[in-house]
Amino acid sequence: MDSTILPEHSTGPTPGFAGRFPYRHLLGIEGLARPDIDLLLDRAEDFVEQNRQADKKVSALRGRTLINLFFENSTRTRTSFELAGKRLGGDVINMSVDTSSIKKGETLIDTAMTLNAMHPDALVVRHPESGAVQLLAEKVNCAVINAGDGSHEHPTQALLDALTIRRRLGTLEGLEVAICGDVAHSRVARSNIHLLSIMGARVRLIAPSTLLPAGIERLGVEVHHDMRRGLDGCDIVMMLRLQTERMKGSFVPSVREYFRYYGLNQEKLRAAKPDALIMHPGPMNRGVEIDSLVADDIDRSLIREQVEMGVAVRMAVLQILVEAQVEPWARNQ
């Protein structure tokens, strides 16, 4: 799997800047180091408490312009980034691709050049094609954040998942994490595999062979096709949505059969540790990949906490990347 953390003109981490995020953009988790992830999570931790106060707004990015450019529909991610930017005091613009010049035939590069002329400070991009966000990052002068590109990566989702786990269990080191479902089409799964491995967790993938990418074992994960065997002794069970919109052909016999073998219910969950926690990046298909009784378990489900952590993580990413643009070392990357 090719790394798209850095644009071609970037020279990688800059030596001598301990405690600072050493990249202009956040295009993926692959290629980051443990201190980079800790820095982002620690900053996000501060924003969790800020977001629980009556006055949630700060002026960290006052006067800065943030553009959300989503080529795919999104509710959680776009709203989360919009809220994050506004709580930081930035000017947030949501561009509607459906009514933009892109629909009139403008190329992605032309769009990048147009946006660049507006001098934004950060560009948040979601695109259906893997590598499209990388291309934009090579053509603009501002910070670019990948909000999901094709089946490649979704770095802020992995960061918010990590923050959710760390706040509940104190660490990711040594945890057994099962990622279950449509791994083949999931950018969330790829980002989480990279992050969890970097942070010292052990990752298991549970899915039918049709929903696993070829050669996935090279990423250092265990692969299971039996749900109960794969969940045995797990600390975290992370369920994935069946991404039918990305499927060309038949990958599962039927939704009913899929739930029978790979849907998480209370009976299958008993194979994991008694206190195993449940996660899902959303949106959930109840009765397809997860049963409502499991999803709504107030003691074990972290799904609502994941949504809350999303705003804090995106505030941290926006602040760190935008503030770094004024540093001489960052401008030269």
C-alpha positions in Angstrom: 0.0 0.0 0.0 1.6 3.3 -1.1 2.1 6.0 1.5 0.4 9.3 0.8 1.2 11.1 4.0 3.5 13.6 2.3 3.2 15.5 -1.0 6.0 15.0 -3.4 7.6 18.4 -2.6 7.8 17.6 1.1 11.0 16.5 2.6 9.5 14.6 5.5 9.9 15.3 9.2 12.1 18.2 10.1 14.8 17.3 12.7 15.0 19.4 15.8 11.3 20.1 16.3 10.4 17.8 19.1 6.9 18.4 20.3 5.7 19.8 16.9 3.9 18.0 14.2 6.5 17.7 11.4 4.2 17.6 8.4 2.4 20.2 6.4 -0.6 18.0 5.7 -2.5 15.1 7.3 -3.2 12.7 4.4 -3.0 9.4 6.2 -1.7 7.6 9.3 0.8 5.4 7.4 4.2 6.9 7.9 3.5 8.7 11.1 5.5 8.0 14.2 4.2 7.3 17.7 5.2 10.8 19.0 3.2 12.4 16.1 0.1 10.5 17.1 0.6 11.3 20.8 0.9 15.0 20.0 -2.4 15.0 18.1 -4.2 13.0 20.8 -2.8 15.1 23.7 -3.9 18.3 22.0 -7.4 16.8 21.3 -7.6 15.8 25.0 -7.5 19.5 25.9 -10.4 20.2 23.5 -12.6 17.5 25.0 -12.9 19.5 28.2 -13.3 22.8 26.3 -16.2 21.3 24.3 -18.0 20.4 27.5 -18.0 24.0 28.8 -20.9 26.4 28.3 -18.6 28.7 26.2 -17.1 26.3 23.7 -15.4 28.8 21.4 -11.8 29.9 21.4 -10.0 32.3 19.1 -7.0 30.1 18.2 -7.8 30.4 14.4 -9.5 33.8 14.3 -9.0 35.3 10.9 -8.1 32.0 9.3 -10.1 30.5 6.5 -11.0 26.8 6.4 -12.6 25.2 3.4 -14.5 21.9 3.5 -14.5 20.3 0.0 -16.6 17.1 0.0 -17.0 15.2 -3.2 -18.9 12.5 -1.4 -21.9 12.9 0.9 -21.1 13.0 4.6 -23.0 13.9 7.7 -20.7 13.2 10.7 -17.3 14.1 9.2 -18.3 17.3 7.5 -20.4 18.5 10.4 -17.6 17.6 12.8 -15.0 19.5 10.8 -17.3 22.5 10.4 -18.0 22.6 14.1 -14.3 22.2 14.9 -13.3 25.1 12.7 -16.0 27.4 14.1 -15.2 26.5 17.7 -11.6 27.5 17.0 -12.8 30.9 15.7 -12.0 30.3 12.1 -14.1 31.3 9.0 -15.5 28.0 7.6 -16.7 27.6 4.1 -18.6 24.5 3.0 -18.3 24.1 -0.8 -21.1 22.2 -2.5 -19.6 20.0 -5.2 -23.1 19.3 -6.7 -23.4 23.0 -7.7 -19.8 23.8 -8.3 -17.8 24.2 -11.5 -16.6 20.6 -11.0 -19.9 19.4 -12.1 -19.5 21.6 -15.2 -16.3 19.8 -16.3 -13.6 21.6 -14.3 -10.7 19.3 -13.5 -9.4 18.6 -10.0 -6.2 20.5 -10.7 -8.2 23.6 -12.0 -10.2 23.4 -8.8 -7.0 23.3 -6.7 -5.7 26.3 -8.5 -8.9 28.3 -8.0 -9.0 27.5 -4.3 -5.3 28.4 -4.0 -6.0 31.8 -5.4 -8.4 32.4 -2.5 -5.5 31.9 0.0 -7.2 29.5 2.4 -5.3 28.3 5.5 -6.7 24.7 5.5 -8.5 22.5 3.0 -10.5 19.5 4.3 -11.2 17.1 1.4 -13.2 14.0 1.0 -13.1 12.3 -2.4 -14.3 8.9 -3.9 -10.9 8.2 -5.5 -7.8 7.1 -3.6 -5.0 9.5 -4.1 -7.1 12.5 -5.1 -6.4 14.3 -1.9 -2.7 13.8 -2.4 -3.0 15.4 -5.8 -4.7 18.5 -4.3 -2.1 18.7 -1.6 0.6 19.0 -4.3 -1.1 21.9 -5.9 -2.1 24.2 -3.0 -0.1 26.3 -0.5 -2.3 25.6 2.5 -2.6 22.6 4.9 -4.6 19.8 3.5 -6.5 17.2 5.6 -7.8 14.0 4.2 -11.4 13.4 5.3 -11.5 10.1 3.4 -10.2 9.2 0.0 -11.7 6.2 -1.8 -10.8 3.0 0.0 -7.4 4.4 1.0 -7.4 6.3 4.4 -9.5 8.3 6.8 -6.9 9.5 9.3 -9.0 11.6 11.6 -11.4 8.7 12.2 -8.5 6.5 13.3 -7.4 9.3 15.6 -10.8 9.8 17.2 -11.1 6.0 17.7 -7.7 6.0 19.4 -8.6 8.9 21.6 -11.9 7.2 22.6 -10.0 4.0 23.5 -7.3 5.8 25.4 -9.7 7.8 27.5 -11.6 4.6 28.5 -8.7 2.2 29.0 -5.7 4.5 29.5 -3.5 3.1 26.7 -3.5 1.3 23.4 -0.4 -0.6 24.2 -0.9 -4.4 24.3 -4.7 -4.3 23.5 -6.3 -7.0 21.3 -8.5 -5.2 18.7 -10.8 -7.0 16.3 -11.9 -5.1 13.2 -14.9 -6.9 11.7 -16.7 -6.6 8.4 -16.1 -5.0 5.0 -12.3 -4.4 5.3 -11.8 -4.5 1.5 -13.7 -1.2 1.0 -13.0 0.5 4.3 -10.6 3.4 4.5 -11.4 3.5 8.3 -10.0 -0.1 8.6 -6.7 0.9 6.9 -6.1 3.9 9.0 -6.9 2.0 12.2 -4.6 -0.9 11.2 -1.7 1.6 10.8 -2.5 3.6 14.0 -3.1 0.6 16.3 0.0 -1.1 15.1 2.1 2.0 15.6 0.7 2.4 19.1 1.5 -1.2 20.2 -1.9 -2.8 19.9 -2.5 -6.2 18.1 -5.0 -6.2 15.3 -7.2 -9.0 14.1 -9.4 -8.8 11.0 -12.6 -10.8 10.8 -14.4 -11.0 7.5 -15.4 -13.4 4.7 -12.6 -13.8 2.1 -14.6 -11.7 -0.4 -14.3 -8.7 1.9 -10.6 -8.8 2.6 -8.0 -7.2 0.3 -5.4 -9.4 -1.2 -2.1 -9.5 0.8 -3.6 -7.8 3.9 -1.5 -10.1 6.1 1.6 -8.0 5.1 0.4 -5.3 7.4 1.1 -7.6 10.4 -2.5 -8.5 11.2 -4.2 -11.8 12.1 -6.9 -12.8 9.7 -10.0 -14.8 10.8 -13.0 -16.0 8.9 -14.9 -17.3 11.9 -16.4 -14.6 14.1 -16.3 -16.4 17.4 -12.7 -17.5 16.9 -11.6 -14.1 15.9 -13.3 -12.4 18.9 -11.8 -14.8 21.4 -10.1 -12.7 24.1 -10.5 -9.3 22.4 -10.5 -6.0 24.3 -12.1 -4.0 21.5 -14.6 -5.0 18.8 -14.7 -2.5 16.0 -17.5 -3.2 13.5 -17.5 -1.9 9.9 -20.4 -1.0 7.6 -21.0 -3.0 4.5 -20.1 -0.4 1.8 -22.4 -1.5 -0.9 -21.9 1.8 -2.8 -18.3 0.7 -3.5 -19.1 -2.8 -4.4 -19.1 -3.9 -8.1 -20.6 -7.4 -8.1 -21.8 -9.7 -5.4 -19.6 -9.9 -2.3 -22.1 -11.5 0.2 -25.0 -14.0 -0.5 -27.5 -11.7 1.2 -27.8 -9.3 4.1 -29.5 -11.9 6.2 -26.7 -14.4 5.6 -24.1 -11.8 6.3 -25.7 -10.9 9.7 -26.0 -14.6 10.6 -22.2 -15.1 10.2 -20.6 -11.7 10.7 -23.1 -9.5 12.4 -22.3 -8.7 16.0 -24.9 -9.8 18.5 -24.8 -10.7 22.2 -24.2 -14.3 21.5 -21.1 -13.7 19.4 -19.9 -11.0 21.7 -19.6 -13.5 24.5 -16.4 -14.9 22.8 -14.6 -11.6 23.5 -13.5 -10.5 27.0 -16.4 -10.0 29.4 -15.6 -6.2 29.5 -14.8 -5.9 25.8 -15.8 -2.5 24.3 -17.8 -2.0 21.1 -17.1 0.6 18.4 -18.5 1.6 15.0 -17.4 4.5 12.8 -21.0 5.1 11.6 -23.3 5.2 9.9 -24.6 2.0 11.4 -26.8 -0.5 9.6 -28.6 -2.1 12.5 -29.5 -5.7 11.9 -26.8 -5.9 9.1 -23.4 -5.6 10.9 -24.6 -4.9 14.4 -27.6 -5.7 16.6 -29.3 -2.8 18.4 -29.0 -4.4 21.8 -25.2 -4.4 21.4 -25.0 -1.0 19.8 -27.0 0.6 22.6 -25.3 -1.1 25.5 -24.6 1.8 27.8 -21.8 0.0 29.6 -19.9 -1.4 26.6 -20.7 0.7 23.5 -18.4 3.6 22.7 -20.2 4.7 19.6 -21.6 8.0 21.0 -18.2 8.8 22.6 -16.6 8.3 19.2 -18.8 11.1 17.8 -17.9 13.4 20.6 -14.2 12.7 20.3 -14.4 13.5 16.6 -14.9 17.2 17.1 -12.0 17.4 19.6 -9.6 15.5 17.3 -10.5 17.7 14.3 -10.0 20.8 16.4 -6.5 19.5 17.3 -5.6 18.6 13.7 -6.8 22.0 12.3 -5.1 24.0 15.0 -1.8 22.2 14.8 -1.6 22.2 11.0 -2.8 25.8 10.5 -0.5 27.2 13.2 2.4 25.4 11.7 2.0 27.2 8.3 3.5 30.3 9.8 6.6 28.5 11.0 9.6 29.0 8.7 10.4 25.2 8.8 6.8 24.4 7.7 6.7 26.9 4.8 9.8 25.4 3.3 8.4 21.9 3.2 
